[in-house]
Amino acid sequence: MVYTLSYQMYKYENGLGAAEQRAADVRAGEAAAALRDLRLCLGRGFRLGRRGRPAREAADTVTASAARVLSGVR
């Protein structure tokens, strides 16, 4: 909803009524829940990308690549 500037000033100076405050609280709660759900969904997606392979395989890969580098130094 779009309110005129004079109405916005009036509301700023006089505050919200009880019903308006409850409606604002409901909207804020819904927005917070939506943001929490979005953060959880995005977090799961990013977490899967970082764990491409188990830690033991990753350590073996690092050891093998280090051995190749050291053998090439001779």
C-alpha positions as CSV (number, residue, x, y, z in Angstrom):
1,M,0.0,0.0,0.0
2,V,1.2,3.5,-0.8
3,Y,0.3,6.3,1.7
4,T,0.6,10.0,1.1
5,L,3.5,11.7,2.9
6,S,1.1,13.7,5.1
7,Y,-0.5,10.4,6.4
8,Q,2.9,8.9,6.9
9,M,4.0,11.9,9.0
10,Y,0.7,11.7,11.0
11,K,1.3,8.0,11.7
12,Y,5.0,8.6,12.6
13,E,4.0,11.3,15.1
14,N,0.9,9.6,16.6
15,G,2.0,5.9,16.5
16,L,0.0,2.9,15.4
17,G,-3.3,1.6,16.7
18,A,-3.5,-1.8,18.4
19,A,-4.9,-3.5,15.3
20,E,-2.2,-1.9,13.1
21,Q,0.5,-3.0,15.5
22,R,-0.7,-6.6,15.5
23,A,-0.9,-6.6,11.7
24,A,2.7,-5.2,11.5
25,D,3.9,-7.9,14.0
26,V,2.3,-10.7,11.9
27,R,3.9,-9.3,8.7
28,A,7.3,-9.1,10.4
29,G,6.9,-12.7,11.7
30,E,6.1,-14.0,8.3
31,A,9.0,-12.2,6.7
32,A,11.4,-13.6,9.4
33,A,10.1,-17.1,8.8
34,A,10.5,-16.8,5.0
35,L,14.1,-15.5,5.4
36,R,15.0,-18.3,7.8
37,D,13.6,-20.9,5.4
38,L,15.6,-19.3,2.5
39,R,18.8,-19.3,4.5
40,L,18.4,-23.0,5.4
41,C,17.7,-23.9,1.8
42,L,20.7,-21.9,0.5
43,G,22.9,-23.2,3.3
44,R,22.2,-26.8,2.3
45,G,23.0,-26.1,-1.3
46,F,26.3,-24.5,-0.6
47,R,27.3,-27.1,2.0
48,L,26.9,-29.9,-0.6
49,G,29.3,-28.2,-3.0
50,R,32.1,-27.9,-0.5
51,R,31.9,-31.6,0.5
52,G,32.5,-33.0,-3.0
53,R,34.4,-36.1,-1.6
54,P,35.0,-37.5,1.8
55,A,37.9,-36.2,3.9
56,R,40.0,-39.4,3.6
57,E,39.9,-39.3,-0.2
58,A,40.8,-35.6,-0.2
59,A,43.8,-36.3,2.1
60,D,45.0,-39.1,-0.3
61,T,44.7,-36.7,-3.2
62,V,46.8,-34.1,-1.5
63,T,49.5,-36.6,-0.5
64,A,49.6,-38.0,-4.1
65,S,50.0,-34.5,-5.6
66,A,52.7,-33.6,-3.0
67,A,54.6,-36.8,-4.0
68,R,54.4,-35.8,-7.7
69,V,55.8,-32.4,-6.9
70,L,58.6,-33.8,-4.8
71,S,59.5,-36.3,-7.5
72,G,59.6,-33.6,-10.2
73,V,62.1,-31.5,-8.1
74,R,65.0,-34.0,-8.4
